[in-house]
Amino acid sequence: MTQPPSQQPPQGGFGAPQEPPPGSPQPPQGPPPAQPGYGYPQAPGQPPGQAPGPYGQQQPGQAPGPYGQQQPGQAPGPYGQQQPGPYAQQPGPYGQQPGYGYPQQQYPGAPTPGGPGGGSSKRKPAIIIGAAAAALLVIGGGIFVATSGGDDDKKPIAKESGDAEPSTSPSVNEGNGNGDGEGRGADDDLNAGRKAGEAKVLWLQKNDIDLPRNGSDVYGPWVAGDTIVKGMYRSVSGYSVADGKQKWTLELPADLCAAPSQPAANGKIVIGVKNGTTDKADCADLQMIDLSTGKAGWKKSIKQNGTWDFLSDISLSISGDTVTVGRTGNSNAYRVSDGKELFGKPSGICQPFAFAGGSKLIAASSCRTDDTGNPQHQIQELDPNTGKPRWTYRPKRGWEIDRVYSVNPLVVSLKKDKEWSILSLKQNGSFRSGIVSDKGDKFAPDCGSAFAIFGKSLDGCTGVAADANTFYMATAPDSSGTARTNKVVAFDLNTGKPKWKAAAPAGRTVKPLRMEGGNVLLYVESGYEKGGGIATLAPTGGAPRMLLQHPASTAEIEIDFYNSKVLYAGGRSFIASGRVSARNDKEELETKTMMAFGN
């Protein structure tokens, strides 16, 4: 639909971003953070035809929004004027052609954790220092993220001397089935206060790993059959989903440093392991593991490709039988089953820095330009066996690909400075819609650790879900204390506009986890004297229907998991801490790491 030049962009959404004039404040120095934005929202009272915000007037014929110039054959976007003919310029991907420069570094995705996700506590261990904080602002209906920086969290370093290399093979402890190690059966006291209709606490685990001074991130958990698996520091362990007893532990020769959000369908996974035990080690070794048995498969080192390779940590994603290894300026892909390299760094000026896996393989690339402050990104669907692109989409210059909320349908988060944008693409990679929020709504999808600066993954966010025609996203809590609550907003992927909003239960917050049987699967977060739980929301909206109500008597334990990760499988729910850290060894061993509920 043609939009007159004088018409303002839709309220709540995303107008026309303009380049700042000379002398405008510049973004923070260093690798430019990828920031949210669907263009710049129209400021209230703006004169017709004037570009919103501080960036001056919109030029005649300039397409607003982050979509740039559409490639021939792609559908027109809803923003800006449509030119005559089927192959005209549209507010879609192919704007300026990439020039020369250095690939852009990626910052961890905002919206930052701090909306729904990890319980209402969200307490940081005292030992963790200075991660970047983010506050959501709503200006004129658009979504903004205002960031204030701090010292980056330092990765844990084992207190070992010398340059000793790790052993070539991990060792496996198959366990004795008695719950040794981290496995702890649920004490009777945990279920003593359980009320009718509430689920049972199946088991609770505490940490038993001696960690380095700064603690360690937790990778997973993943469920493979009757086994739930998570990794931390220098081991990966599998436990019975029914009683939490340890089934196996795979000891690693060095720090676990990367893992995909999901394993292959057959339960195989490929993780990243440091290639040494000193602070000079890179995250450059790959190890395949069968999550059902804990048996280690193939292992290989990623060959360094140039002086600047491994400047960033790697990110891993699995699609079918392919595991991709993304990092700044280089990439590789291997067969999960046997470790054979399938494809490597592509030719040309555009290089993938991260991938999203699942039913499709999606690559986000940075293209060399002559202006590092005005990057050019592109997104592609790749053949997972050959790496050849099936289609390519380029957002307008300056917009950086931040996260992939869904690969099928494809829903992508973009950033530019302090602006945030979400767009949806069709199966052929052409523009489908841009998400337009209502004025006043704020969102904060949970995309994992706020401490990972380089080598981030594209996928694995919670607080979002999608089916064929609808994108679901939880709002940030709208109040504090015991009354904090939020809602789920459903957006029509064909128009980008909200379809309906569903409120969380009173005094509670919810976040979408994924789709389940045509419904949205939700985690209802625990609150003050209120247990959490698993619920579903119909694709037509309404009130959530509780599937598994966690007991109120253990709400204090449930809420205490730091940056919690939630899984629901086989009628059981699992909550795992996203990081383990403490002030001393005694507290470290008392840290609760995983909990399971069931009927």
WONOR-V415921 format. One record per run of one state. SS is the DSSP state (A for helix, B for strand, O for the rest). FROM is the first residue (numbers start at 1). TO is the last residue. If there is no record, write none. Layout:
# WONOR-V415921
ss->SS from->FROM to->TO
ss->SS from->FROM to->TO
This chain:
# WONOR-V415921
ss->O from->1 to->36
ss->B from->37 to->37
ss->O from->38 to->52
ss->A from->53 to->55
ss->O from->56 to->68
ss->B from->69 to->69
ss->O from->70 to->90
ss->B from->91 to->91
ss->O from->92 to->132
ss->B from->133 to->139
ss->O from->140 to->141
ss->B from->142 to->148
ss->O from->149 to->170
ss->B from->171 to->173
ss->O from->174 to->184
ss->B from->185 to->185
ss->O from->186 to->187
ss->A from->188 to->192
ss->O from->193 to->199
ss->B from->200 to->206
ss->O from->207 to->215
ss->B from->216 to->224
ss->O from->225 to->226
ss->B from->227 to->232
ss->O from->233 to->234
ss->B from->235 to->240
ss->O from->241 to->245
ss->B from->246 to->251
ss->O from->252 to->255
ss->B from->256 to->259
ss->O from->260 to->267
ss->B from->268 to->274
ss->O from->275 to->282
ss->B from->283 to->290
ss->O from->291 to->295
ss->B from->296 to->301
ss->O from->302 to->314
ss->B from->315 to->319
ss->O from->320 to->321
ss->B from->322 to->327
ss->O from->328 to->329
ss->B from->330 to->335
ss->O from->336 to->340
ss->B from->341 to->343
ss->O from->344 to->349
ss->B from->350 to->356
ss->O from->357 to->360
ss->B from->361 to->367
ss->O from->368 to->375
ss->B from->376 to->382
ss->O from->383 to->388
ss->B from->389 to->393
ss->O from->394 to->399
ss->B from->400 to->407
ss->O from->408 to->409
ss->B from->410 to->416
ss->O from->417 to->418
ss->B from->419 to->425
ss->O from->426 to->430
ss->B from->431 to->434
ss->O from->435 to->435
ss->B from->436 to->436
ss->O from->437 to->442
ss->B from->443 to->443
ss->O from->444 to->445
ss->B from->446 to->446
ss->O from->447 to->461
ss->B from->462 to->462
ss->O from->463 to->463
ss->B from->464 to->466
ss->O from->467 to->469
ss->B from->470 to->475
ss->O from->476 to->480
ss->A from->481 to->483
ss->O from->484 to->486
ss->B from->487 to->492
ss->O from->493 to->496
ss->B from->497 to->503
ss->O from->504 to->509
ss->B from->510 to->516
ss->O from->517 to->518
ss->B from->519 to->524
ss->O from->525 to->526
ss->B from->527 to->527
ss->O from->528 to->529
ss->B from->530 to->530
ss->O from->531 to->532
ss->B from->533 to->537
ss->O from->538 to->544
ss->B from->545 to->549
ss->O from->550 to->551
ss->A from->552 to->559
ss->O from->560 to->564
ss->B from->565 to->569
ss->O from->570 to->571
ss->B from->572 to->576
ss->O from->577 to->578
ss->B from->579 to->580
ss->O from->581 to->584
ss->A from->585 to->590
ss->O from->591 to->591
ss->B from->592 to->598
ss->O from->599 to->599
